[in-house]
Amino acid sequence: MQFTRKGLKAEGFAGFRPIGSLEAMRIPQGTGVFAVLAPEGFQPRFLKKSTAGVFKKKDPSLPEPALAAEWVDATVVLYLGKAGPGSKGNRGLRRQVQEFLDFGQGKPPGHWDGRLVWQLADADQLLIAWKELPAEHLAKAEAGYHAAFVEEHGRLPFANLVRARTKG
């Protein structure tokens, strides 16, 4: 798989909407995986303080050298995540992405995956893409994308700090 916009489209991802003008109602409600991408020509500039919400009384901000160390130059993919059905079956892509965006606006999150995205200046220019998948395929798909990314780039995407793995 190629971790480019074209590669993600070939893999079945859709959307590719800028965060700043994303309409949550246009995101499917079903389960799936989603990606945060840098637009063409994007150059990382790091904020001293993250715009993200505080999680369990912990500030999500990292020092600039730590952020720079996580940056992967050779790709537009900054984060790969999944959106499961939740314990009550009422979650999915729309709700997961909306919570991710709310987190970037300073609202307290349920978790802080992808938090490094919110320490980038011009984060509203980043793109969100998604791919609907049945819930039973999510863990394997996310782990597969992470493994393929690591194989190609030698590390996880910028804002993925933990590698997804399948059980067994």
N, C-alpha and C positions, 0 to 999 in steps of 0.2 A: 504494500500500500504506500502511496505517496502522501505525505503530510503537507499538501498544498490545497488551495481552494479547489482546483481542478480534481485533485486526487480524492478529496472528501466528497465532491459531487459524484464522481464515478462510484464511490462507495455507498451512495444513497443518501447523503446528507442534503438537507434543504435549508431554506431560510436565508442565511448569510445577511442578516439585518444588523445595522449599527446599533449598539447599545443605546445611544442617545435618542434614537427615534423608534425603538422597538415597541410594537404594540403587542402586549401579552395575549390578547384575544386571537392573534394570528398564529400563535404557537399551538400545536396539537396538544390535546389533553392526555393522550396515551403515554405509556411508558416508552423509554428510549435512552439514547445517549446524546450528549450535546458537547459542542466544542466552542471555545472562545478563540478567535483568530485576530491577528493583527492585519489591518488593511495594507494594501500595497504602499511601500515607502515609509511605513511606520518605524520611527526610531524611538527606542525606550528612553524615557526621562522619568526618573523616580522621585516621588514625593517624599518629603521627610516624614510625614505622618499619613497613614492610610486613611481613606475615607470610610473604610469598613467599620461595622459595628463591633463593639467590645463583646468578647465571648468568654463566659465564666470569669469575669473580672480581669481578662488578659487583653492587652492592647495588641492588635494584629500587625502593627508596624514592625518592620525590620530595618536595620541600618543599611545604607546604600551599598556597602561592599557585599553584604549578604544577598541583596537583591541582584546585584550585578553577577554574582557567582552562579545564580540560578538561571540567568538569561541564556537562551539557546538561539544563536544568531541564524542558523541555517534553516529556519522554519517559520511559518506564519502561525502555527498552532501553539497557543499559549496555555491551554487547559483542556483536558478531556474528562468529562464526568458522566454520571448516569442519573436517571430519574426513574425510580421504582414506583410501585403502586402505593407504598406505605402500608401501615398495619390495618388501616380502615379501607384501603382500596381507592382513596380519593386524592392521590397525589399525581404524579406524572410529570411530563415535560413542562407544561405551562406553569404549574405551581412551583416546581423546582427552580426553573429559570427566574420566575418572579421573585422567589425568596433570595436567589443569588443576587439579583439586581437590587433588591431592598437592602441586603447586607452591604452592598457597595455604597448605599445612601446613608449608612450609619445605623441602620436598624439592627437590634441584636439578633444574631443567627441561631439556628438550631445546631449548627456545626460551622467550622470555618474553612472548609475545603475551598481551594481556589483563591484564598485571601490575597495572594500577591498581586492579582489582577488589579485590586483596588488601591495599590500603591504606585500605579502607573499614571503619569500625567496623561491627559487625553484619553482616559479609559472609555469615555463615551463614544469614541470613534471605533473601538474594537467591535468585531462582528460576532454574532451568535448564530451557530448553525446546529441543526438537530437531525436525528434519525430515529424514527419510530421503530421499536422492536418489542416483541412480546417479553413480559416480565421475566420469564424463565430463561431468556437468552442474555439478559443484561450483564450479569457478573462475568460471564465468559467473554462477551463482546468488549466490555471495558478493560478486562485483563489482557485481552488480545491486542487491543489498540495500544495499551501501555507497553506491552512487550515488543510490539512492532516498532514503536517510537524509540524505545531504548536500543533496539537492535540497529536502527538507522542512525540515531544521534548520540548513542552512548550514555543517555540520561533521559529522565522524564521531561515532559514539557515544563516550561517556566513555573507555572502556578500549581503543578501537581507535585506535592511534597511526599506523597505516599503512593507506592505502586499497588495497583489493584491486582489481586490474585484470586484464582478460583480455588475452592476447597477440594481436597482430595488429591 
